[in-house]
Amino acid sequence: MCRRRRLMTAAVNGSAVTRWWWVRHAPVPNPEGRCYGQQDKDCDVSNDALFRHQASMLPRGAVWLTSGLLRAKRTAAALAACGADCGEPIAEARFNEQHFGDWQGRTYVELRSSNSHLFWLGPPAVRVPGGESFVDLFERTRDGILDHTARHRGRDIIAVTHGGTIRAAIAHAMTLDPEQAVRFEADNVSVTLIEHYEHADPAHAWRVVFTNVMPSEHRAHRALA
């Protein structure tokens, strides 16, 4: 749906619409395939074509948020360098990736050999020793979303965060449980748009417009890799 039509829908409904544009951070070089969770890793922002495409999708005049981690902040800066209208981003630690505690630094191969979950590193309800569960991530993400939706009502919000955070945001919007949340995909630098209608019944105030949008040529390259 085009922006004009969305604004007309909001006017008809008499409802302020807050639009959350979620962007996952750029790829993290990780040749040994190790779990990094909340370790403050840098990322690869060298794909100018990808960043220009994604930056062109993002609205001007938005509130910008990032997680508290370097890879999210660097991704926001790279989008700004490629044309996105980026003010000074607000760092929001509640949007950090899941803290994998004692698992951080271990290889994904090792972790998957001892954990049977297909789509996440472990069962969403299980709290990792020294860290947190996906449920913990979901709850703090939800709290951050509700706070910023109230604070920036009727605005576009661009949130540059993490795969787990974006899955939690989708789950909150669709009233899904954490087990269902981890079945979504969130590619690096993908864009997901979720809307909140202020005066709607809270049971259906959220709408997922699209998820995990990437350039078609990038998806084709990924499929062949």
N, C-alpha and C positions, 0 to 999 in steps of 0.2 A: 504494500500500500504506500502511495506517495505521501510525502510530508504534508502537502496541502489537504489531502483527503483525511489524514489522521487528525489534523487541526480542526477540520469541519466536524468530524465525529465527536471530538471533545466538546466543541461548542454546542452541538445538539444535545449531548448528554449533560451539559452544565457541569462538567467535571474537569478539574485541573489534571493534566496528564504529565507524569514524571517519567522520562524515558532513560532507561539504563542501557548504555552501550558498553558491554563487557568485552575486553580485549585480553587475550592470554599473552603472556610475555614471550619474547623471542626465544629460539632454541638455546639451550645451555650446552656448551661443549662438554661431552661426558664420555670419552672414548672407552673407559672401563665399565661403563654402565652401572654406576653406583647411585644409590638412593641419596638425594640431597635435601629433600623436604624444606626445612627452614634454614639450612645452611645458606649463607649469603653469597651465592654464586653469581658471576657475571654471565652475560649472554652474547650471542652473535647477532649483531644488527647490520650485517653487511649486505643483505638482500634489498637493495634500493628499490627494485621494481615491486617487490611484495609490499614494502612499507609505503610506497607512493600509492599503490592501489588501495590499501587498507585505510590510509589517511584520507583519501578522497571520499570514503564512505561516511566519515565522522562529521557530525554537525559543528557549526561554528558557534561561538558564544557559550559553550558548555562548561559546566563544572568538571574539573579533572581530579580524579582520585587515583592513587596508586596504593599497592600494598607497602609495607615498610621495607621490602627487600630490594636489593640493588637491581636485579634483573627486570623487575616491573618498572622501576624508575628509568632505567636505561632504555627500555622499550618505549615509554612515553616520550622521552627526549628524541628518540629516532623518528617517531611519528611526527613530532613537531618539526624536525629537520626536513621531513619529506612533505610538508605542506599542511599538516593538521593545525588547527587553531587551538593551541595549547597554552593556557595561562599557567600560573604557578600551581603545580599539582599538590593536593593535600595528601599526605601519607596517612594511611589508615591501617594500623597493625591488625585489626580484626579481619582484614582481607588477606592476610598472609596464608601461604600454603599450609597444609597439615604438618604439624610437628611430628616427625616419625621417630623421635627419641633415639633409642638404642639401635634402631635400624639404619639411621643415617650413616653413610659411609660403607655399608654393606652392599654387595652387588645385587641387582635385580634377579639374576639367575639364582643366587643363593636364597633370596627371600621367597621367590616363587616356589622353590623346591620344598619349603617348609610351610607355605600358606596356600590354601587351595582356592582362594577367590580368583575368578577369571578376569575381572575388570578393575580390580584395585589391589593394593599391596596386601591387604588383609580384610577381614570382615568389617564393615563400616562401624559396627557397634563396639568393636574390641579396641580398648585403649592400649597403644603401644607402650611397653615399659620405658619410662623416662620421657614420654611424649603425650600424645593425645589420640583420640579416635576421630574417624570422619564425622561422627555425631557431634563431637566437640567443635570441629571446624564448622559444621552446618549451623550450630546454634550461635556461634559468635558472628558468622557471616550474616545470618538472619538479623541479628541485633544491629549490626552495622547498616544493613540495607534499610531497616525501619527508621533508624536515626537520620540517615542522610536523605531519605525520601521526605521526611517531615521537615528537615532543615532546608532543602532545596526544592520544595514542591513546585511542580509545573515547569521545571528546568530539564534540559538534557544533562545527564551525568555520564561521563566517560570514565570507566573504572578499569585500569590496567592491572591485572592480577594474575591468577594462577588457575590451572586446570581444576583443582579441587574446589576452589572458591566459586568458579563459574558453574560447576555442577551443582553446588549448594544453592546458588542463586536460582537456577532453573527449577530445582526441587522445591524451593520456597514458593516460587511463582505458581507452580502447578500442584501444590500441596501433595508432593510425593514424599515417600519415606526415604531415608538415606540409602537403603539397599537399591532402590530404583534410581536414585540420583547418580550413582557411580556408573551406570550403564550409558550415560551420554558421553560423546566425544567432544574434546575441545583442543583443536590443533593450535600450535604456536602461531601467534599473531592473528588468529581467527577472531571474528566479530560476532557477538550475540546481542540481540536487541530484545529487551523486556520492558513492558510498559505498566505503569500503575495508574489507575483511575481513582482519584481521591474520593469521590462521592458514591462510588459503587458499593454494593454489599461487600463487606470484607471477605466473604466466602469466594467471590469471583472478581476481585478488584485488579488482579494481575493478568496480563496477556503476554505470551511469548510470541513475538513477531517472526523471528528467525534465529537459528542457532548455527554456530560453527561455520560462518561464511568465509570462504577463501577464494582467490582467483581460480578460474577453471583450469588454467595452464599449470598452476601449482598442484592442484589435485591430480591432474594427469601425470605429472612427473612423480608424485608420491606413489601413485598406483603402480608405476613401472619400476619403482626402486626395489 
